[in-house]
Amino acid sequence: MIDTLRATPPRRPTFLGPVGLILILTLLSAVPAKAQVSPGPLARPHTELEGTLRCLKCHGSSATPMDQQCLTCHEGIAWLMAEKRGLHGRLVDKECSSCHPDHAGLDFSLIEWDEGAPERFEHTRAGWALKGKHASAECKDCHKPEFRTSPAAALSTSKRPARSWIGLEQACVSCHEDYHRGALDPDCSNCHRFAHWKPAPLFDHAKSNFPLTGKHVDVDCVKCHNAPHLKLQHDDRGQPLPLYKPLAHEECGACHKDVHEGRLSANCSKCHVTTDFLQPGDPKAFDHDLTRYPLRGRHKSLQCQDCHGPLETRVKRPRFDSCGACHKDPHAGKATLGGKTVDCASCHKVENFVPSTYTAAQHQKSSYPLEGKHAEVKCESCHPKNPRGVPAEQLGKAGVLLRRAHDRCTDCHEDDHGGQLTDRAHKGACETCHRVEGFVPSTFTTEDHAGLKLALEGRHAKEKCAACHGPEREGLPALPGPKVLGKARRALVLEDSRCIACHVDPHMGGFEPDGDRAKKEGCLTCHGFDAFRPSTIDIERHRSFGHALEGAHRAVPCLECHEELTISASKSSLLLARERNRLDFVKDHDECRDCHESAHGDQFDERSDKGSCDSCHDDEAFRPASRFDHNVHAAFPLEGQHAKVPCADCHPSPPDATGRERVSYRPIPSKCEDCHRGKPVGPLTISLIPSSFLPIGDRRANLARAISRTRA
């Protein structure tokens, strides 16, 4: 029998059956032998259980059912049976071996399909009937690893997950993309059928928060749910995914452009219906106060068509900027405020056209407010009825002269300044500097003066106007008479606004924009308006004069370099002042020696830099010589113990010809015996151990003699 099974491994044994195999194994297990005879080779998935000593791995003992042993390894199947899910969850009374026999050969299939093949499997037995397009799908379309998301898949021990049948979930989104991104019911079958995804025949928009009425019924879904103004997500192909929820729909403006541009209520349903946008709703529901022209007085009794016309030819936006749009203007367009035509309501009431409601207070809003003494003048004095010389067509039906010349005070008043300001933007209008309450004092302020050539700052702001513009200017040249300046005798236009036009220049024009040491701002480069002294030159601005103040130079008082500042200043700086102090501020500063005496005499004159101080020193302090590097700038680099020797041990300070002690830096001898004792060792070196140093006095004496010899 065993030989027969081995000879035909692909075929399922029919004469023995699972019960016979179990009986044989049971009999064999009762024999106290070390090994048992297998009824046939195991299938490929069970090959690791092959061997006569491993039978109990599957068959167990007489007290352990074989099904329990199977579920120990096949945990995914055990989970399905415990949860009563899938095909195995419904086969409670069947033994595993009834559908999955073994011992029939290596290539033997462990699954016995009752229908004969997996393609003919009755899917209803698994608890999921294949309907619609699911019925035409192939098994591999659904049973693939990426769709295996249930706990059974995680517990499965299958070595070939691509051919596994367990692990699928019944929820649509476990296999299909959720186009609604969780916004709608996760059970797709509530709106869709298995036969076709679109349209959603089970969805009833009337049961939503926004039932479709009127023309909304005929609108395609994508018009609302795929609208351009929505922030849509996109699928893997970059296609926009419609947004179904949440979708703003409380107000019409969420989807429709507000043709009224926010001027009316956002609740369109108060005036419109969904059947036809042009069909008006209840007129009583419309609040005309929301428009730019609320209805008042007799306008309230009008019908809509009186202003908007009949429905067929109605005017959507009738003009209302002036009463003349509906009423004939009795003033021939001359009724204006501030130079602009205004509504009749500015002077009249909607209850009655007469009498006029225009008051003196309203006149303040006109282009010529009545102030001061003008407020005492009667209206008819300026606005007569049917005046001579004015054509009737310019006055209108009312015949009142509303617009008269009032642009300039000179229309009624003489120009006391002789036309000095006629070329200005205001054409010399008196109100620029004067008030209607009184001609004097002038209202022209320091702030107003800032718009002219010279802003009044510092001391200038404290001077009286007459000091510059009056007939008698102390310390300044006299002004021309009234024939030139007018009755007021004030020079309002001074051509030259430079400082030197009124003040003495102690620098003789040197710092003027056209001077030999020209500065763009002239006097203002160094001085302010508060006082001539002290100067406003700071350390940073000093750089612009060709000599930057750096390091210790920053703390040097100006008087140390500019001696002319010690001269007493004149009492007055005006042009007619008798005393004049000349401040040239000319001083050489190209090299340090222009101001400082060299502490080294002529020791470094033979160098290429001619002994320039900044070769070794910086501006912060003379000592230490921060830029000097003995190993780079000297002929004798300091190495080894030499780097620790104090500078004075090698560089003495003997007196020069004047008796002044100067540190000797060059020439300095470089022979070892000038500083060290000891005999030469070899032809090239001497002993330089610390004990070889000469005493300090001897070393200094040797250096002094060596320096003398070198100089000699």
Secondary structure, DSSP 8 states (H G I E B T S, - for coil): -HHHHHH-TTS---SSHHHHHHHHHHHHHHS--S----SS---GGGGGG-SGGGTHHHH--TTS-HHHHHHHH-HHHHHHHHHT-TTGGG--SS-HHHHS---S-TT--S---TTSSGGG--GGGGT----THHHHS-HHHHSSGGG--SHHHHH---S-GGG------SSGGGTS--TTTTSS-S-GGGT--SS-SSS-TT--GGGSSS---GGGGGS-HHHHHT-TTS---B-TTS-B----SS---SSGGGTS--TTTTSS-S-GGGTB-SS-TTSB--GGG--GGGSSS---GGGGGS-HHHHH--STT--SS---SSGGGTS--TTTT--EETTEE--GGGT--SS-S-S----HHHHTTSSS---GGGGGS-HHHHS-BS-TTS-HHHHTTTTB------SSGGGTS--TTTTTTTTSTTTT-GGGT-BTTBS-S----HHHHTTSSS---GGGGGS-THHHHSSS-TTS-----HHHHTTTT-----S--SGGGTB--TTTTTTSTTSTT--TTGGGGT--SS-SSS----HHHHGGGT----GGGGGS-HHHH-GGGGS---S--BTT-S-----------SSGGGTS--TTTTTTTTSTTTT-GGGT--SS-SSS-TT--HHHHSSS---GGGGGS-HHHHS---B-TTS-B----SS----GGGTB-S-EETTTEE--SGGGB--HHHHHHHHHHHHHHHH-
